[in-house]
Amino acid sequence: MLGLNRKDTTLLIIVAILALAAPVILNIFPADSKMAFFNSGYPDLMQRFVIFGIFAIGFNILFGLTGYLSFGHAAFLGVGSYAAVWMFKLLNYNIVPAILLSIIVAGLFSVVIAGYLCAARGIYFSILTLAFAEMSFRLAYSVLTPLTNGETGLQVYNDDPQILLGNGPTVPHLFGLEMRSRAVVDVGPWEFTFPVGYYLCAILMLLSFYLSIRIFRSPFGMMLRAIKSNQTRMSYTGLNPKPYTLAAFVISGMYAGLAGGLLAAMDPLAGAERMQWTASGEVVIMAILGGAGTLIGPILGAGAIKYLENVFSKMNETLLESWFAFLPHWLQETLVWVISKFTGEGWHLTLGALFMLVIIFLPGGLVEGGQKIAARLRRKKPADDTDTDAAKTKPAE
């Protein structure tokens, strides 16, 4: 199917089902129950799940497949956002030109700098990308204020040209279909929201995922694996790794540009904070947490981090006190004081602790954890069958 083998086709279908059914899966708890706090079927959050999934898929092509660790990938995310907002300002709110320009501009930007960055290897490449990210952030924050609007952020104003606006919608739309439109379905105590913007992002994420599968299984992907395995030995065979590295870097940058364009399409605002090194570090954690070098790992990592961010950042002391109200007062205060350090504004401590646990116990990320569980279940079942058969055939003493 679509040029994929059976295993990859199954994986693509599973991801498609999870993405399309997310508004139901993520609202599993009734709206009026206390467990509704853990629901995450909000339009803005679901859109971030798939948008950062695209970002992580592209980063995985560079890091997981090629072995080049970039700490400056958020620069392409920011460039894509700025390009999309400029299309809104100059043309109209149709997201198609905005997204196309975000991909093109991010690709051109990555082509310009790829030759300088990809000449370095290992830690030197990572340091250069970190410096590049900080330089891009400072340029967007202050030097290029006429283009980026500095710390205020780039947004659409009433006096912008918008030469193709006409009588069309004044919010981001897809040929008249507004991105913020949604359908709400009530099923008993459950409430499910189906946003137009989310499904657009989900379809683009599935296309991006399909393209990454084709890259992984192609001869080009095999060359990228060879670069990761032993670039020096590859050079000794007479193959030049540089064109493949440059191509992987540009493709990864275009993925990031697409993610940035979608962020602006959902909310027509672009700020320099999207280019900070912390945003680049976040996508690194997504790839490693899910499983760098695997197909579905980056998507799992992006979803897990954005879900944890949503849940832990919303927890406050009042909520924690209500949860532990059944405990003695001294124990309640102690638990609330300790847990509050890992929630709210301090939720990054929880993320850091989780990242350390994954690095120590599951170097292959969530995908490795799932594989270990599946392997253990497969080994357990034949073992039980063997014991049963042996008991049946063993003669009585």
PyMOL commands that set and color helices and strands:
alter all, ss='L'
color gray80, all
select helices_A, chain A and resi 6-20+22-25+34-38+43-65+74-90+95-117+122-143+145-148+150-152+196-217+219-236+242-266+272-275+277-290+297-314+317-323+329-340+344-361+365-393
alter helices_A, ss='H'
color red, helices_A
select strands_A, chain A and resi 154-155+173-174+177-178+182-187+190-195+269-270
alter strands_A, ss='S'
color yellow, strands_A
deselect
rebuild
show_as cartoon
